Amino acid sequence: MKNIYPLILLCISALCLSSCDDKLDIIPKGETTLTTVDDLETLLNQVYNLDESPGDLETLTNTCYASVSADLKGTYEYILASYDESVKREALRLTDVRYNTIYNYILNTNIVIAKTPEAKGDSKQKERIVAEARVVRGWLHFLIANIHAKQYDNESQAAGEGGIAYVDNINFQEQKKKISLKETYDRILEDCSDEVIEKLYDNPTKVHQRVAKDFGYGMRALVLLQMKDYDRALIYANKALAINSVIEDRTETVSGGDWKLSWDHPSNYFFVYSRGPNTSIGYTMISKETVELFEEGDILMENYIWDPDYAEEYNGAYFNTSSANISNYGIRTEQIIYAAAECLIRQGKYDQGLKMVDRVREKRIYDYCYEPIINKAQNPVDETEAMRLLERAKRVEMIYTVQNFLDLRRWNTEERYKRTIVRDLGEGESVSLRPDSPLWVFPFPLDAVNRNSSLTQNY
């Protein structure tokens, strides 16, 4: 990697800044020495590690097991596990590692965007790395918006809801104001516009922290999906899949009771993990309700990747110790296939949509048990039944990623698909989470709020 010493100096300088929006009140202590396009491109040569697992999101969706032991009362973790709406959560969030880390990465993208036009080097390379920085910046803001703001229901509703601070420059003295949810999505879409995507690499990169057109189109598809613009989302999902349709084949990645999925597997459009490459999925527990979603012949279950030995002690939850590397917060082929499948179902093309789901399932279920998912229908296949089949399969596929959280928030705004989540605690006790609960919006951390008065909570 070129000019790594200036990169290290810059990264140290960035880490010395107060995190996220707070950076805006602090003047950096030194000027960057990255003066050429090659120098600036080194800022994109990193594996994105958000330092915080999506376990809190998957606790809320009841995908993962969570304890509601009495000795945890008064903690943030207990609020999520018990679905307790009575406590002011923001008082317990002095800081938020994931939130701060995302904004630190946004700072890097903004440095590339701001400094590249005046840097020495090839003009085409300049256009490409600026485009790459913009789509990554857009995706990072998309994550923040969907964790810390309400679901985008429609344009009118979004215009009246609070969004996030969209950080798009390196003016450290300027305090970024929180904008509306609609404005937030408008800015995200600008960062992954057709014009920007066109400047990216044509083909997938071999290093999946660098992005190409498959990611650009895939990202735009997922943003439009979250906005419920299913027709346009399908267009971009198909464009992404035309470039990269590689699916992880579980028969090849599972052996000897372990799930060995490399972090650079070609199914990754953009790899964003949590805590460490070998703990992106390992040492997690899925809830009893999630265990019941697995189909007979599922390759992970058949190989005891999800270990049932702990079920009695943890109310039916299964434990995972695999070394598989999951892109917890990134994009992979399977997400885009499921996005296309839902869009087809929304268009009334139920058979086509479910056949898209089967493209993934046939690499997840052993041949001796596999059958088309439409055969599992309990009622005549209309939109509701097709969506039920899709959701069941997708919840399992997206375990321990941000995607389950994104989907349930979106479906919770629709009468046909919203539902109350019930977590069985055993011994006749349970807790429930209503679809319009304020818990679906996570608080801005106090260290950010204290430095940016515009960051009022969005719930």
C-alpha positions as a printed NumPy array, in Angstrom:
array([[  0.   ,   0.   ,   0.   ],
       [  1.45 ,   3.377,  -0.967],
       [  2.361,   6.144,   1.45 ],
       [  1.201,   4.287,   4.526],
       [  3.065,   6.604,   6.909],
       [  1.027,   9.719,   5.962],
       [ -2.102,   7.563,   6.181],
       [ -1.221,   6.506,   9.718],
       [ -0.647,  10.146,  10.698],
       [ -3.993,  11.128,   9.227],
       [ -5.855,   8.3  ,  10.922],
       [ -4.275,   9.184,  14.28 ],
       [ -5.327,  12.79 ,  13.752],
       [ -8.878,  11.696,  12.918],
       [ -9.1  ,   9.494,  15.996],
       [ -7.958,  12.403,  18.17 ],
       [-10.997,  14.351,  17.073],
       [-14.128,  14.188,  19.168],
       [-16.363,  11.602,  17.542],
       [-19.182,  12.03 ,  15.026],
       [-20.884,  15.418,  14.828],
       [-18.627,  16.655,  17.64 ],
       [-15.815,  16.945,  15.101],
       [-17.485,  20.008,  13.772],
       [-16.5  ,  22.059,  16.82 ],
       [-12.806,  21.136,  16.735],
       [-10.047,  22.45 ,  14.505],
       [ -7.671,  19.677,  13.386],
       [ -4.146,  19.917,  14.801],
       [ -2.31 ,  19.318,  11.554],
       [ -2.634,  19.434,   7.802],
       [ -2.784,  16.226,   5.803],
       [  0.289,  15.348,   3.744],
       [ -1.812,  13.382,   1.258],
       [ -1.303,  15.515,  -1.841],
       [ -1.618,  13.076,  -4.743],
       [ -4.503,  10.979,  -5.958],
       [ -2.588,   7.819,  -5.039],
       [ -2.08 ,   9.169,  -1.521],
       [ -5.768,   9.967,  -1.086],
       [ -6.84 ,   6.605,  -2.463],
       [ -5.084,   4.938,   0.474],
       [ -7.89 ,   6.268,   2.692],
       [-10.223,   3.866,   0.892],
       [ -7.919,   0.881,   1.479],
       [ -9.329,  -0.233,   4.798],
       [-11.604,  -2.925,   6.13 ],
       [-14.591,  -1.24 ,   7.751],
       [-14.981,  -2.325,  11.362],
       [-17.805,  -0.621,  13.28 ],
       [-16.531,  -1.983,  16.618],
       [-20.084,  -2.799,  17.705],
       [-22.08 ,  -5.873,  16.749],
       [-25.689,  -5.661,  15.542],
       [-26.641,  -7.694,  18.622],
       [-28.726,  -4.829,  20.002],
       [-30.691,  -4.642,  16.747],
       [-31.135,  -8.404,  16.638],
       [-32.194,  -8.419,  20.287],
       [-34.952,  -5.966,  19.445],
       [-36.133,  -8.078,  16.498],
       [-35.979, -11.174,  18.763],
       [-33.685, -12.846,  16.278],
       [-31.063, -13.271,  18.979],
       [-31.404, -14.488,  22.544],
       [-31.269, -11.894,  25.319],
       [-31.449, -12.31 ,  29.072],
       [-34.022, -10.445,  31.172],
       [-32.423, -11.41 ,  34.452],
       [-33.465,  -9.148,  37.317],
       [-29.864,  -8.259,  38.12 ],
       [-29.643,  -6.503,  34.733],
       [-32.456,  -4.076,  35.528],
       [-31.542,  -0.469,  35.007],
       [-29.171,  -1.255,  32.14 ],
       [-29.572,  -0.397,  28.485],
       [-29.32 ,  -4.086,  27.597],
       [-32.229,  -4.909,  29.904],
       [-34.436,  -2.28 ,  28.254],
       [-33.911,  -3.898,  24.855],
       [-34.341,  -7.445,  26.126],
       [-37.479,  -6.685,  28.149],
       [-39.005,  -4.238,  25.647],
       [-39.375,  -1.7  ,  28.456],
       [-40.622,   1.623,  27.069],
       [-40.851,   3.348,  30.452],
       [-37.156,   4.207,  30.865],
       [-35.486,   7.208,  29.247],
       [-32.921,   5.336,  27.201],
       [-30.865,   8.372,  26.217],
       [-29.747,   8.77 ,  29.826],
       [-28.04 ,   5.379,  29.551],
       [-26.27 ,   6.102,  26.272],
       [-23.373,   8.309,  27.306],
       [-21.633,   7.297,  24.102],
       [-22.244,   4.956,  21.177],
       [-19.248,   3.232,  19.624],
       [-21.034,   2.299,  16.41 ],
       [-22.41 ,   5.815,  15.888],
       [-19.043,   7.447,  16.532],
       [-17.127,   4.969,  14.378],
       [-19.46 ,   5.475,  11.434],
       [-18.939,   9.227,  11.561],
       [-15.173,   8.72 ,  11.741],
       [-15.384,   6.734,   8.509],
       [-17.562,   9.477,   7.025],
       [-14.76 ,  11.917,   7.849],
       [-12.372,   9.821,   5.751],
       [-14.753,   9.864,   2.773],
       [-15.135,  13.622,   3.066],
       [-11.364,  14.119,   3.084],
       [-11.132,  12.163,  -0.181],
       [-14.   ,  14.131,  -1.728],
       [-12.664,  17.526,  -0.611],
       [ -8.959,  17.044,  -1.36 ],
       [ -9.021,  15.017,  -4.578],
       [ -9.931,  17.804,  -7.069],
       [ -6.746,  19.714,  -6.225],
       [ -4.516,  16.653,  -5.886],
       [ -1.913,  15.643,  -8.457],
       [ -2.858,  12.689, -10.607],
       [ -4.998,  11.18 , -13.338],
       [ -8.391,  12.834, -13.866],
       [-10.244,   9.525, -14.382],
       [ -8.786,   8.152, -11.183],
       [ -9.926,  11.313,  -9.423],
       [-13.487,  10.848, -10.635],
       [-13.498,   7.202,  -9.574],
       [-12.232,   7.632,  -6.034],
       [-14.541,  10.594,  -5.401],
       [-17.456,   8.493,  -6.627],
       [-16.345,   5.623,  -4.435],
       [-16.11 ,   7.892,  -1.405],
       [-19.564,   9.298,  -2.109],
       [-21.391,   5.961,  -2.306],
       [-19.66 ,   4.752,   0.851],
       [-20.586,   8.029,   2.559],
       [-24.178,   7.559,   1.473],
       [-24.332,   3.999,   2.797],
       [-22.862,   5.018,   6.156],
       [-25.455,   7.776,   6.531],
       [-28.155,   5.278,   5.532],
       [-27.13 ,   3.081,   8.465],
       [-27.222,   5.998,  10.911],
       [-30.612,   7.176,   9.606],
       [-32.229,   3.778,   9.944],
       [-30.939,   3.181,  13.45 ],
       [-31.481,   6.668,  14.903],
       [-34.493,   8.008,  12.976],
       [-37.96 ,   6.739,  12.143],
       [-38.848,   4.575,   9.187],
       [-39.431,   6.393,   5.894],
       [-43.139,   5.743,   5.252],
       [-43.903,   8.232,   2.505],
       [-42.593,  11.58 ,   1.292],
       [-45.082,  13.674,   3.246],
       [-44.463,  11.801,   6.492],
       [-40.683,  11.874,   6.023],
       [-40.729,  15.654,   5.48 ],
       [-42.175,  16.08 ,   8.962],
       [-39.871,  13.651,  10.782],
       [-36.426,  14.334,  12.155],
       [-33.49 ,  12.792,  10.372],
       [-29.786,  12.994,  11.126],
       [-26.84 ,  15.321,  10.624],
       [-25.597,  14.702,   7.087],
       [-21.875,  15.423,   7.224],
       [-20.586,  16.278,   3.755],
       [-17.518,  18.49 ,   4.273],
       [-14.417,  18.899,   6.404],
       [-15.256,  22.3  ,   7.843],
       [-14.547,  21.431,  11.473],
       [-15.811,  24.756,  12.799],
       [-19.265,  24.335,  11.301],
       [-21.862,  22.597,  13.421],
       [-23.891,  20.264,  11.238],
       [-27.624,  20.645,  11.759],
       [-29.988,  17.715,  11.929],
       [-32.135,  17.743,   8.806],
       [-35.499,  16.119,   8.111],
       [-35.839,  12.446,   7.281],
       [-36.85 ,  13.328,   3.718],
       [-33.81 ,  15.582,   3.293],
       [-31.617,  12.806,   4.698],
       [-32.854,  10.321,   2.108],
       [-32.567,  12.928,  -0.648],
       [-28.905,  13.377,   0.25 ],
       [-28.304,   9.615,   0.374],
       [-29.821,   9.219,  -3.089],
       [-27.627,  12.058,  -4.391],
       [-24.565,  10.186,  -3.15 ],
       [-25.582,   7.065,  -5.096],
       [-27.038,   8.724,  -8.182],
       [-26.665,   7.195, -11.622],
       [-24.038,   9.796, -12.454],
       [-21.955,   8.844,  -9.414],
       [-22.333,   5.083,  -9.93 ],
       [-21.254,   5.396, -13.566],
       [-17.794,   6.509, -12.428],
       [-17.147,   3.406, -10.268],
       [-15.216,   0.306, -11.329],
       [-17.241,  -1.718, -13.839],
       [-16.472,  -5.089, -12.258],
       [-16.416,  -6.239,  -8.617],
       [-13.155,  -5.614,  -6.831],
       [-11.171,  -8.478,  -5.352],
       [-10.807,  -6.498,  -2.128],
       [-14.306,  -6.051,  -0.766],
       [-13.735,  -2.942,   1.284],
       [-13.398,  -1.244,  -2.105],
       [-16.594,  -0.845,  -4.061],
       [-17.668,  -1.073,  -7.681],
       [-20.872,  -0.64 ,  -9.658],
       [-22.45 ,  -3.751,  -8.134],
       [-22.365,  -2.006,  -4.757],
       [-23.548,   1.316,  -6.179],
       [-26.594,  -0.236,  -7.821],
       [-27.189,  -2.589,  -4.886],
       [-27.044,   0.249,  -2.391],
       [-29.487,   2.355,  -4.404],
       [-31.824,  -0.65 ,  -4.616],
       [-31.81 ,  -1.113,  -0.825],
       [-32.355,   2.604,  -0.184],
       [-35.333,   2.656,  -2.556],
       [-36.642,  -0.57 ,  -1.016],
       [-36.543,   1.083,   2.423],
       [-38.484,   4.   ,   0.931],
       [-41.056,   1.493,  -0.415],
       [-40.332,   2.516,  -3.998],
       [-40.48 ,  -1.106,  -5.119],
       [-40.612,  -0.536,  -8.86 ],
       [-37.423,   1.521,  -8.965],
       [-35.74 ,  -0.683,  -6.377],
       [-36.217,  -3.681,  -8.678],
       [-34.555,  -1.862, -11.572],
       [-31.402,  -1.23 ,  -9.548],
       [-31.398,  -4.66 ,  -7.923],
       [-31.404,  -6.21 , -11.393],
       [-28.555,  -3.93 , -12.487],
       [-26.513,  -5.013,  -9.467],
       [-27.197,  -8.709, -10.032],
       [-26.254,  -8.382, -13.708],
       [-22.767,  -7.466, -12.47 ],
       [-22.424,  -9.761,  -9.447],
       [-24.784, -12.655,  -8.755],
       [-22.358, -14.907,  -6.842],
       [-24.124, -16.688,  -3.963],
       [-22.333, -18.35 ,  -1.076],
       [-22.671, -22.109,  -1.542],
       [-23.042, -23.578,   1.947],
       [-22.123, -27.06 ,   0.738],
       [-18.663, -25.623,   0.02 ],
       [-18.272, -23.34 ,   3.048],
       [-19.379, -25.815,   5.743],
       [-17.197, -28.719,   6.798],
       [-16.328, -30.566,   9.972],
       [-18.968, -28.812,  12.033],
       [-17.65 , -25.361,  11.168],
       [-18.826, -22.624,   8.843],
       [-15.766, -21.217,   7.072],
       [-16.844, -18.165,   5.123],
       [-13.954, -15.935,   4.114],
       [-14.271, -12.174,   4.584],
       [-13.31 , -11.687,   0.938],
       [-15.914, -14.085,  -0.469],
       [-17.028, -12.819,  -3.91 ],
       [-20.659, -12.596,  -2.756],
       [-19.682,  -9.476,  -0.79 ],
       [-20.434,  -6.198,  -2.545],
       [-19.084,  -4.234,   0.431],
       [-17.735,  -5.849,   3.582],
       [-18.509,  -4.065,   6.859],
       [-18.045,  -6.164,   9.969],
       [-18.22 ,  -5.76 ,  13.731],
       [-15.509,  -6.189,  16.36 ],
       [-13.296,  -8.606,  14.435],
       [-13.389, -10.72 ,  11.26 ],
       [-13.593, -13.963,  13.236],
       [-16.326, -12.798,  15.592],
       [-18.73 , -11.384,  13.047],
       [-21.065, -14.321,  13.632],
       [-19.313, -16.475,  16.242],
       [-20.314, -16.631,  19.893],
       [-23.862, -15.513,  19.225],
       [-27.123, -17.063,  20.364],
       [-30.328, -17.172,  18.379],
       [-33.688, -17.129,  20.146],
       [-36.027, -20.087,  20.41 ],
       [-38.375, -18.33 ,  18.008],
       [-35.577, -18.02 ,  15.429],
       [-34.583, -21.673,  15.836],
       [-38.125, -22.607,  14.824],
       [-37.738, -20.752,  11.501],
       [-35.019, -23.093,  10.187],
       [-36.13 , -25.589,   7.571],
       [-35.484, -29.308,   7.684],
       [-32.218, -30.06 ,   5.937],
       [-30.72 , -26.631,   6.6  ],
       [-26.976, -27.059,   6.137],
       [-26.016, -24.988,   9.169],
       [-28.401, -26.841,  11.458],
       [-27.486, -30.252,  10.082],
       [-23.83 , -29.556,  10.859],
       [-24.564, -28.197,  14.345],
       [-23.234, -24.775,  13.466],
       [-26.075, -23.638,  15.683],
       [-25.424, -25.823,  18.715],
       [-28.556, -27.055,  20.58 ],
       [-26.612, -28.18 ,  23.66 ],
       [-27.335, -24.864,  25.378],
       [-31.068, -24.86 ,  24.654],
       [-32.186, -26.163,  28.041],
       [-30.136, -23.598,  29.94 ],
       [-31.115, -20.654,  27.726],
       [-34.831, -21.244,  27.118],
       [-34.426, -22.948,  23.759],
       [-31.726, -20.673,  22.364],
       [-28.95 , -22.135,  20.205],
       [-25.298, -21.095,  20.46 ],
       [-22.85 , -20.469,  17.615],
       [-19.063, -20.804,  17.742],
       [-18.378, -20.764,  14.01 ],
       [-15.569, -18.803,  12.382],
       [-17.714, -17.549,   9.517],
       [-17.161, -13.938,   8.532],
       [-20.435, -12.108,   7.969],
       [-20.779,  -8.626,   6.533],
       [-22.96 ,  -7.424,   9.402],
       [-23.464,  -3.905,   8.076],
       [-22.491,  -4.231,   4.424],
       [-24.13 ,  -5.598,   1.294],
       [-23.894,  -9.042,  -0.256],
       [-25.554, -10.766,  -3.181],
       [-28.173, -12.502,  -1.059],
       [-29.562,  -9.181,   0.203],
       [-30.034,  -7.95 ,  -3.34 ],
       [-31.7  , -11.176,  -4.458],
       [-34.179, -10.94 ,  -1.581],
       [-34.791,  -7.269,  -2.402],
       [-35.584,  -8.187,  -5.999],
       [-37.799, -11.03 ,  -4.8  ],
       [-39.883,  -8.742,  -2.597],
       [-40.212,  -6.164,  -5.357],
       [-41.528,  -8.829,  -7.734],
       [-44.017, -10.009,  -5.125],
       [-45.175,  -6.413,  -4.608],
       [-45.792,  -6.241,  -8.362],
       [-48.015,  -9.323,  -8.186],
       [-45.389, -11.623,  -9.742],
       [-45.523, -14.142,  -6.903],
       [-44.013, -17.11 ,  -8.725],
       [-41.099, -15.048, -10.037],
       [-40.456, -13.542,  -6.622],
       [-40.427, -16.892,  -4.844],
       [-38.153, -18.351,  -7.509],
       [-35.691, -15.589,  -6.615],
       [-35.871, -16.72 ,  -2.974],
       [-35.137, -20.263,  -4.149],
       [-31.925, -19.095,  -5.817],
       [-30.574, -18.619,  -2.303],
       [-32.429, -21.482,  -0.578],
       [-31.118, -24.122,  -2.952],
       [-27.634, -23.343,  -1.639],
       [-28.826, -23.477,   1.984],
       [-30.825, -26.731,   2.071],
       [-29.455, -30.217,   1.402],
       [-30.747, -31.777,  -1.811],
       [-32.525, -34.617,  -0.03 ],
       [-34.789, -32.093,   1.744],
       [-34.983, -29.289,  -0.766],
       [-38.232, -28.382,  -2.479],
       [-39.407, -25.109,  -4.009],
       [-40.594, -22.7  ,  -1.354],
       [-43.976, -22.304,  -3.034],
       [-44.676, -25.919,  -2.023],
       [-44.624, -24.778,   1.61 ],
       [-47.529, -22.387,   1.135],
       [-50.287, -22.809,   3.7  ],
       [-52.829, -20.798,   1.712],
       [-53.397, -19.885,  -1.929],
       [-50.391, -17.846,  -2.979],
       [-51.321, -14.185,  -3.005],
       [-49.127, -11.271,  -1.916],
       [-49.66 , -11.935,   1.784],
       [-48.735, -15.607,   1.556],
       [-45.768, -14.95 ,  -0.725],
       [-44.487, -12.327,   1.705],
       [-44.894, -14.749,   4.62 ],
       [-42.765, -17.32 ,   2.84 ],
       [-40.148, -14.725,   1.916],
       [-39.938, -13.326,   5.441],
       [-39.456, -16.734,   7.05 ],
       [-36.554, -17.606,   4.763],
       [-35.001, -14.14 ,   4.858],
       [-35.019, -13.869,   8.656],
       [-32.774, -16.943,   8.811],
       [-30.556, -15.793,   5.948],
       [-29.927, -12.379,   7.503],
       [-29.194, -13.451,  11.086],
       [-26.869, -11.053,  12.899],
       [-26.945,  -8.379,  10.223],
       [-28.631,  -4.994,  10.077],
       [-31.051,  -6.283,   7.434],
       [-33.602,  -7.929,   9.753],
       [-33.92 ,  -4.657,  11.654],
       [-34.383,  -2.7  ,   8.419],
       [-37.066,  -5.08 ,   7.168],
       [-39.126,  -5.271,  10.346],
       [-39.135,  -1.48 ,  10.744],
       [-40.396,  -1.128,   7.179],
       [-43.02 ,  -3.853,   7.418],
       [-44.242,  -2.42 ,  10.725],
       [-45.593,   0.636,   8.888],
       [-47.967,  -1.522,   6.812],
       [-51.261,  -2.821,   8.203],
       [-50.935,  -6.061,   6.264],
       [-47.467,  -6.94 ,   7.575],
       [-46.965,  -5.232,  10.92 ],
       [-47.057,  -7.464,  13.96 ],
       [-46.276,  -7.55 ,  17.63 ],
       [-43.107,  -9.458,  18.513],
       [-43.491, -11.828,  21.448],
       [-40.452, -13.231,  23.253],
       [-41.171, -16.332,  25.323],
       [-39.242, -16.107,  28.582],
       [-40.244, -19.565,  29.785],
       [-42.308, -20.583,  32.791],
       [-45.378, -18.951,  31.292],
       [-43.815, -15.477,  31.035],
       [-43.288, -13.385,  27.926],
       [-42.583,  -9.826,  26.806],
       [-43.87 ,  -8.117,  23.675],
       [-42.849,  -5.303,  21.364],
       [-45.531,  -3.401,  19.488],
       [-44.875,  -2.356,  15.876],
       [-45.08 ,   1.364,  16.687],
       [-42.923,   1.19 ,  19.805],
       [-40.434,   4.065,  20.271],
       [-37.798,   1.384,  20.881],
       [-37.523,   0.947,  17.102],
       [-35.654,   4.281,  17.051],
       [-32.34 ,   4.229,  18.902],
       [-31.233,   7.34 ,  20.838],
       [-28.486,   9.675,  19.783],
       [-25.675,   9.296,  22.349],
       [-25.33 ,  12.023,  24.955],
       [-21.762,  12.91 ,  23.986],
       [-23.079,  13.873,  20.534],
       [-26.206,  15.621,  21.819],
       [-24.217,  17.69 ,  24.297],
       [-22.071,  19.119,  21.509],
       [-24.783,  19.511,  18.894],
       [-27.99 ,  21.118,  20.106],
       [-29.831,  20.222,  16.88 ],
       [-29.67 ,  16.508,  17.721],
       [-33.026,  16.203,  19.418],
       [-34.193,  12.6  ,  19.797],
       [-36.355,  11.229,  16.976],
       [-38.878,   9.24 ,  19.063]])
